[in-house]
Amino acid sequence: MDIKKLLQKMTLEQKIAQLCQFSARCLVADETGELTGPAKDLNLSMKDIACCGSTLTFADANSMIAIQKKHMELDPNKIPLLFMHDVIHGYRTIYPIQLALGASWDADIVKKCSRMSARESAAGGVHVTFAPMVDLVRDARWGRCMESCGEDPYLNSVMARAQVEGYQGNLDSDEDICACVKHFAAYGAAESGKDYNTVDMSEYNLRENYLCAYKSAVEAGAQMIMASFNTINGVPSIANKWLLKDVLRDEWGFDKPIISDYSAFAELVNHGYCSNEKECAKAALDATADIEMMSVCYLRNLTSLLEEGRIKEEQIDECVLRILELKDKLGLFENPYRGANPEKEKALALCPEHRAIAREAAQKCAVLLKNDNILPLNKNTKNIAVIGPWSDVGMLGEWPAHGEPSETVTVIEGVKNALNNASVTMAKGCNGVLNELPDDELINEAVCAAEKADAVILCIGEHSKQSGEAHSRADITLSPAQIKLVKEVCAVNKNSVCVLFCGRPIVLTDIIDTVPAIFVAWQPGTEAGNAVADLIFGDVNFEGRLPMTFPLHLGQVPIYYNQMNTGRPKLVPNQIFTSGYIDYPNDPLFPFGYGLSYTSFEISSPVLSKTQMNKGDKVVVSARVKNTGAVAGKTVVQLYIRDLFASRTRPVKELKGFEKVYLEPGEEKEVSFEITEKELAFHTASGKFEAEAGDFHIFVALDSTSKDLVTLTLK
Ligand code: BGC
């Protein structure tokens, strides 16, 4: 398709319509031919929607085909609609939430999951997914922790790339969909963990920590980017010319569409940044925003802004071109329906191959936090009690697209599937609501079940609906009801294992000394119960590691490992006039990078190939890791670096590489990482990204707390 020629043919009205995105419900008239619901709220007419450029949130391939067919009849230029959807962690088969994927430290499985959901959703008619969400998060109160791969810029960047590659492939097949990276930028740094809240931070912090993963996704070829709801240093992202034009377009070379978040154009008025919707349209266009999602600032105001000479038609043309180019790239002008195929959609939904990927992912994401030698449970156990509010609940996690909790394997089902001849009983113990107080009747029932059982599986933590967008929590401890339940059950049954479901780190201090064993299953998706049973009965080993610090106390939040040293670091407990608290230590309950296994590992001190290097040189650091236990297992070898003195203060430690290593019992392997200037570089006081001469501490470790280091000097 000759896009430029097409553009010339289009009227101004038609061009502006290309920039509009409305939900599929807006595009479907009711039986009387009237537009109702959200279309009415936006005061849309049939004329407004006849030429609109894209739509979001539609039911399935059949509805996609119907909507596109109607659109092709209405649109005078026969420009197909782009269909977008929130395919966040699966479409119909749901794999673990992103925070869990971060815990896998396994880019291959993450890519496989994205690939699988691209196949399913492409058959459902999706062209663009609003994923990956790569917002770095350090505050566990924020509800959308669950959508992020955690607190580390490097880990997030690796996972961002894996997801983009998984969704998009080479964008040359009908099973590839476009990735829309979100939410640009620093949405996860919302003050106090409250969703949509203000972000105020230095450019240094932004570039060193928050921008890395978006950049990685852009470099991996992501086809779209969504601006975030928040302000950055006083300017809302969708109107932030510095962020969108100077950094994203001019510096990073991103020449593809930028979309707003839901009604974020109109919210510029609420921010107090624009006095009315006309000013919103002007500010967003000047920032080079292309697609307006679910508000009508562009639609109602670009014409008059142009007539008044406040914007140029070329600005509109540039946006339209970016959108048309994407449509052309996807081959929509030749086949507006692309991958949409109701039969294929049905055949792929929850197919055995996809279920197997979801199960494998859920196994790899789980993190074993404590095990006083009671796990794995013996498969010959005769009486098992599954206790807790989430025993029989399908734990899909928020944003489950078309996943159904009823089609999800619960823990009780998973345990029954794993054991042929055991008697499996269940007791809820509490209802799982937030801040729930103990109900003695429910707890007694659970305690009775626990007393009679040989082993107990306690399903505690958060329901899928207790995290996610607009689901921030001020208190991330367990409810009094869950704490009492755990304590009373563990008191009567020493073989009690806790399975923690959550979309964020939970403060476990109240129960950690009581429980003999606990692991984080996160929100594991369609195959939750089977994966949990695989781990509990030792059919597979734990290999996940924490992608976010688990605090010892709520008041430590935000807490993260890659903090600055400060002028007065607390080096020993209770040291006064140092940076910390007088009532609690600085240390978390479980650090970033931590996780146990059914075997044990030892790692040697790191060794450098040479202790001095020049810029342009390569140095290799290596360590020997050994499986010192009795079963095979995988561990994650992690490379951390600290720059001791620099033109800006540097974190106490930063992850710069990792490798998952499989070892048979007694087996030992050498793991090496290359260090070049890139691993030592940062955004210096002069604004450049480069390494400064000096000493660096290098750690090769099994979590972020290691003190075993070697010193490398950059000359
Ligand atoms: C969310 C986005 C999402 C969009 C469309 C917004 O409320 O912030 O992450 O992609 O809705 O559903």
Residues whose N, C-alpha, C, O or C-beta is under 5 A from the ligand:
A	BS01	BGC	D86 F130 D261 Y262
